Structures are given as C-alpha cells and as structure tokens.
Amino acid sequence: MYNAKSLMRDRYGLDIDLAVKITPTMEGMLLHRSCRAYTGQDIDEGLLNVLLACAQSAPSKSNLQQYSIVVVRDADRRAAIAKLVPGLLPWFETAPIFLCFLGDLRRIRRLAKLRSRNYQNNNSDTFMNACVDAGLAMQNFVTAAESAGLGTCPISMIRDQIAMFADILQLPNGVFPIAGLTIGWPKNTGVSAVRLPASTVVHREVYNDANLEADIEEYDLRAHERKPIEPDGQRLKDIFGEVEICTWSDNVTRQLSEPERPLFREFLRSRGIHLS
C-alpha cells in the first residue's frame, strides 16, 4: 500500500503532503504507466469481455454511445497493422491483443433510416462527441485492465496511414479510427512519466497561465531527471539536429512545428464525415 506522498512524488516528482486516504482505484490510477514490453501470454476471453464491459460503462454524451471497439487477435492482421507503423516494432507484435477505439456515426445514421427520421447532425459537434465518448471508454478499459495486472499502451500512430488502416479493419463510411491500444501481461513495471504540475494544468475559478514559463522550466528538469529523452526519441532531428539534453518543452515544440496527419480531414470527408 502506497501513501499519498509517495504516489504524488511518483507522479509529479514533487514532495506534496496530503492528509488523504488513498483508495485502491486512486492508487492504480496514480501508478499508471504505458507498457511497451509484453510476455506474449494470452488473455482469457472472459477477462477481456469484462474489461470491454468496463469500457462500455463509461459516461456517454446523451447516452448516444457513438463509438465502437474492434478487437484484433489474429496474428496476420496485427502484423499488417504493424507494417503501417514500423516505429512500434518489435514490441507491438508481442501484445496478444490490439484494440481500436472508433468514432461511430454510422450506427445512429442507420437507425434514423430505420425509424424514418431525417439525420441532421453530420457536423463538428457530433464528431467531437464521438471522440470524447471513445476516449472515455478507452480510459475505463485501461483502468480496469491495469487493476487486473495487465499493461496497455495507447497508440495514435494508427492515423499516420489512416486509409490503409481503415481498410485492414474494413471500416465502413461514418466510422473512423481514434486510437489503438495494445494489451498484454507486462514484462516489467516500466517507469512512470512525470506529469506537468497541477499548478500548470488546474485553474481555479478562471484560466490563468501567468506562471507558465517558470513552471515549465522546473518541470523540464524533473522530467529529464526521471527519464531523459534519448536521441532516438528526439523529434524532427533532420530539421533541429540532435542535442545532448532534450527537454520535454523542446521536444513537444519540435514535434508540433510541422503539420501532423494533414490528410486526416480529407479522410473523414471521404468517409462521409463532415466538420461543418
């Protein structure tokens, strides 16, 4: 059993004294870390079904439930996915199950036809609602899986080659990939990522980022001390070169200095999803 102080230090790299009783759920969430090393041992179908039920227990906007989950166990299909995202090899294929969380606008469109109603919400708000619903479901799945001793790793890189990925999963119009998730029994405990301080992320009553620069300078030091960014993790080295110490703020601004996935909007339009 961990105490609040040790859990806060693990998460923030800061000594924070809190007179709070930590519940098992809180402890599991505060100890979260992505897993990129799996034993390859299979996962029982019964356990998987319970975890999927946990995912479906997440909140949903107006109970519209505008998401779907594709479960991929087949080794050949997982290998085909891995070829689209070579940066994930070799660890990706050691996970016995891959999930894809999808925005699903197709289901209610079909229901509208079945009920002879005019569907009038092919727009940005519906797109956002579907993304949030899927994200909440994925987080529920992650929390439940980790409580059972499993490791997970969310993957956004599936959108790098989104059209080919959608073809592998045979996604119809109105359905789009949001994120993938590997699941398996972890080979090791891994290292938790130091998060931004609450003073940067949490705003009381009104938004205020007056201390951003000072907060980030201190955070960069803590994050580097916990887990330095190795040369192969430095973004856009062909543009910015390789540096001895690459901080979090340096790396994220490198990454977002160039457009990512510029064809995403066009993919959505090609699948009948409008962002009007």
BELMO-V244795 format. One record per residue. RES is the residue in one small letter. PSI is psi as a letter, one per 20 degrees, with the letter a starting at -180 (none if undefined). Layout:
{{RES PSI} {RES PSI}}
//
This chain:
{{m p} {y q} {n r} {a g} {k g} {s h} {l h} {m h} {r h} {d h} {r h} {y i} {g k} {l q} {d o} {i o} {d p} {l p} {a m} {v p} {k p} {i p} {t r} {p h} {t g} {m g} {e g} {g g} {m h} {l h} {l j} {h p} {r q} {s q} {c p} {r k} {a o} {y q} {t h} {g i} {q q} {d r} {i p} {d p} {e h} {g g} {l g} {l g} {n h} {v g} {l h} {l h} {a h} {c g} {a g} {q i} {s i} {a q} {p q} {s p} {k o} {s k} {n k} {l h} {q l} {q l} {y r} {s r} {i p} {v p} {v p} {v o} {r h} {d p} {a h} {d h} {r g} {r h} {a h} {a h} {i g} {a h} {k h} {l h} {v m} {p h} {g i} {l i} {l q} {p i} {w h} {f g} {e i} {t i} {a p} {p h} {i p} {f p} {l q} {c p} {f p} {l q} {g p} {d n} {l i} {r g} {r g} {i h} {r g} {r g} {l h} {a g} {k g} {l h} {r j} {s l} {r q} {n o} {y p} {q k} {n l} {n n} {n r} {s h} {d g} {t g} {f g} {m g} {n g} {a g} {c g} {v g} {d g} {a h} {g g} {l g} {a g} {m g} {q g} {n g} {f g} {v g} {t g} {a g} {a g} {e h} {s h} {a j} {g j} {l r} {g q} {t r} {c o} {p q} {i o} {s i} {m i} {i h} {r i} {d g} {q m} {i h} {a g} {m h} {f g} {a h} {d h} {i h} {l j} {q l} {l p} {p r} {n q} {g i} {v p} {f q} {p p} {i g} {a q} {g r} {l o} {t q} {i p} {g r} {w p} {p q} {k h} {n r} {t h} {g a} {v p} {s q} {a p} {v p} {r r} {l q} {p q} {a h} {s h} {t h} {v h} {v p} {h p} {r o} {e g} {v r} {y p} {n o} {d k} {a h} {n j} {l g} {e g} {a g} {d g} {i h} {e g} {e h} {y g} {d g} {l g} {r g} {a g} {h h} {e h} {r g} {k n} {p q} {i o} {e r} {p h} {d i} {g i} {q p} {r q} {l l} {k h} {d h} {i g} {f i} {g a} {e p} {v q} {e g} {i o} {c o} {t r} {w g} {s h} {d g} {n g} {v h} {t h} {r g} {q g} {l j} {s i} {e q} {p p} {e p} {r l} {p i} {l j} {f g} {r g} {e h} {f g} {l g} {r h} {s h} {r j} {g k} {i o} {h q} {l l} {s none}}
//
